[in-house]
Amino acid sequence: MTVPIVILVVILLILLSGLATVNQATIAVTTVFGKYNRILRPGLNVKIPFIENIYRRISIQNRSVELEFQAVTIDQANVYFKSMLLYAVLNADEETIKKVAFKFISDRDLMQALIRTIEGNIRSYVATKKQAEILGSRREIVDSVKSEVDHVLEEWGYHLMDLQINDITFDKAVMESMSKVVASNNLKAAAENEGQALLITKTKAAEAEGNAIKIAAEAEREAAKLRGQGVALFREEVARGMSHAAEQMKQANLDTNVILFSMWTEAVKNFAEAGQGNIIFLDGSPTGMENNMNQIMGMMKMGMDKK
């Protein structure tokens, strides 16, 4: 009974050694006598016991690594980068898996080559730029590195999915000088904006004042015109009325000087009633009255001539 049990156990062990479990998102690479044989997909797989060995299990999940390194610009400024690299196996094809399995001895060697390749490409790009251009070239740096590195990684069976440059810093002295430049530029911009605002304010105020003066002048000119027209109409009507009254008195064989005397007395009366405290000097002498009468007669004659 002992021998059959031993044989059964040996057969069971042989059968179990011919089974291999591969986890999800993992692909196993098998070899026979040290030579590549095939790949095993996720799940339960059957292999040749004791002859077919699992050489390596390769994860096809995304991987990430953080990088910190230094570069020098064309104007000899030290730039310090902190970045995050995201990469993965290119695909699950057999040829790709063979590259991943046999290109590098270990993942450590792959990581070292990958990091040095990324750093070298970034340093080469930065060496063609000035320090003032680096901060604004974050996206250009990433695009340049991806275009240069992608074909190299494909030869290794990998794909660069993303490269994020999280931080870009310079030496302390450079950072302080850049801060001073930014501060001075801000002060300059503020002064220019304040000057422009003051200029606009003064210009608008001058325009408003000019428009007000123009409007006032137009109004004064129109008022003067209307006053002149009113005075002219008033004089014309006075002359016409006086001429008419004189004609009627002449037809009635009355002295027309009565009209002048009446106008004179009415004027004196109006001065006294509507003067409101103003002082008006009138020449009450016979000579003064005669002069006033002659002026009124001249007005009457001018109105009769127009008629």
Secondary structure by P-SEA (a helix, b strand, c coil): caaaaaaaaaaaaaaaaabbbbcccbbbbbbccccccccccccccccccccccccccccccbbbbbbbbccccccbbbbbbbbbbbcccccccaaaaaaaacccccaaaaaaaaaaaaaaaaaaaaaaccccccccaaaaaaaaaaaacaaaaaaacccccccccccccccaaaaaaaaaaaaaaaaaaaaaaaaaaaaaaaaaaaaaaaaaaaaaaaaaaaaaaaaaaaaaaaaaaaaaaaaaaaaaaaaaccccaaaaaaaaaaaaaaaaaccccbbbbbcccaaaaaaaaaaaaaaaaaaaaac
